[in-house]
């Protein structure tokens, strides 16, 4: 069965530290990949997405993610986090055709000021 | 552009009662999704509509959950009868469809259901 694994459930960083959140998926076909973020008290919103082309994609607020097909991974990175990045981050996979959407369990990030 | 609307925002019911949630997607979005998000977990897709038709309802507990999307616009999700394990946030999302890059989903604020 298809699944999405996020390796860290809770991450605590100090401001200016670098961030990398892991995401691996299991699906043999073509996928579209997403990272969503949920700030405290707000809706889920799109951070970045990958459909095709350059495997390194850039999103809002300085976030980027790299798709490594051979590793079935789509890790999220930010070189220097801010207190305002405190949120929950979800990796999601949509199988080609849009017929199956699978979310990871989420990673809760807390950034200390 | 107005976002995805959901109501109610909060609902508390007793087990074995019924409850209904309403969702109005972004205008023009053909695809509508209902998710269940239990505390500490990621959203789990319950049902996906493409216009009026159901694309995927493989994870919908059909003995107690039902959903409809009349006229391809707004949608209702019903639980009857509710169980304690149905306590969760129910999220509605919508997306346009058809062309590459259009699977970005826009989420509503969710309905927090507590079953006592």
Interface residues (C-beta under 8 A of the other chain):
Chain A: X4 X6 X32 X34 X36 X43 X44 X45 X46 X49 X51 X52 X90 X92 X94 X98 X99 X100 X101 X102 X103 X104 X105 X106
Chain B: X3 X31 X33 X35 X40 X41 X42 X43 X44 X45 X48 X55 X56 X91 X93 X95 X97 X100 X101 X103 X104 X105 X107 X108 X109 X110
